[in-house]
Amino acid sequence: MTASAGAAATARPADTPPPLPLLPRRRGVELALLVGAVLISVCGYAVVGLATHHALPGGAVRYGAGLGGLALLAHLAVRLRAPYADPLLLPTAVLLNGLGLVLIFRLDLETPGDHAAPTQLMWSTVGVTLFIAVVLLLGDHRVLQRYAYVCAALALLLMAAPILFPAVNGAKIWVRVAGFSIQPGEFAKVLITVFFAAYLAANHTALAHVGRRVMGLQLPAGRVLGPIVAIWLISVAVLVLERDLGTSLLFFGVFVVLLYVATGRTGWIAVGLLLAVVGAAAVGTLEPHVHGRVEDWQHPFAGIAAGRGPGQLAQSLFAFAAGGMLGTGLGQGHSALIGFAMKSDFILATFGEELGLAGLTALFLLYALLVARGYRAALGLDDPFGSLLGVGLAVLPALQVFVIAGGVTGLIPLTGMAMPFLAQGGSSVVTNWIIIALLVRLSDRARTPRPATAAPAHRRRPAPPPAAPVQGAGR
């Protein structure tokens, strides 16, 4: 061995992985995509004005300046505190938020006495402000793990708060005080996801025990079914007391997905689906408000046959059918016939009618991109809590989009949830901006170059294969 070779061997042992390559920051890419997102939103705003009044809307400049200013401030915060963050997360959120403002402005033209777009822009400003605060102040996501049970307690309080207030449209999901209203369940979903990630990161070994095999599925042992049964009972309690099918399914779905990710046992998915079906079937039969929605789902055109006229679900289906492949054009649809929920629950029907199947496909691809980048950030982290938190935060919009899109298209019963970033709702848009901020922090942590000894597990050299198992030993 030569002297130079010996020195190299001394400097870096054979079992030490090579240094990680430097990853590009891509903040310039993010800025360019943000410009494109703002321009697309402003063009949509202008097209609505031209289609309805044959003139550019008077607030087009203010709208573009406001959305562009919010996007620039968010970009500067990411450039300053999260330079290695995923460059697609923020532009995708800005584009979805901008499209939501365009659709709400378009529907405001159908309701001259109820203009929701200015309020939605105000809530978007609050959401971006909180996004900036989280990006600037949350230096390490692992700090959240220390407050797991505090998050759980706050989430339960927020979930229980609407029980004390009157129902709105048949569901108790709002807290209204002095003309100000919020939907506490939107904030609770982030807190409960933090708790789920922390709990499973600390107990995934015990939850991974395998019980007996039934019909080809490895079901969990009975002694570890307690946590999932408790969460199932809480979700059913929320559904019964508040008549909120969407929130209970969302919480339970996130927990089951994280259980599967933490343990790798398909038995959890089987148990979770079974409990969800049993709970939904029982409450859908016994609770009048939920039962009414199930009846509407099963017979969406019953009102027409009875001479009462089409209901909201039937009008939504008509809107999708009228849109066809390319849509009627922004501002030229008739989805306002849906009624009072056209800006919230059924805003996707306006999108489908006026932009068609092509527009819906592009919209769902944007949501899929957001979810995929969240999964990518989770895979790049080397701590169990961060990985589970990233998966949970990405699952939230994925489940929400599925439940809402399935409800307004007649695939599943309607739940009354808000389409992320798109639908009217201050609590929803603020919460979604917080989710994006947490994903930005996680992606920055995942992509930041670290010493070779701290490389994530998936980048390290593979360990030697394990020895052959002893004959007769179980898994």
Beta strands, then each sheet from edge to edge (+ up, - down):
strand 1: 175-177
strand 2: 180-182
strand 3: 210-214
strand 4: 217-220
sheet 1: 1+ 2-
sheet 2: 3+ 4-
end
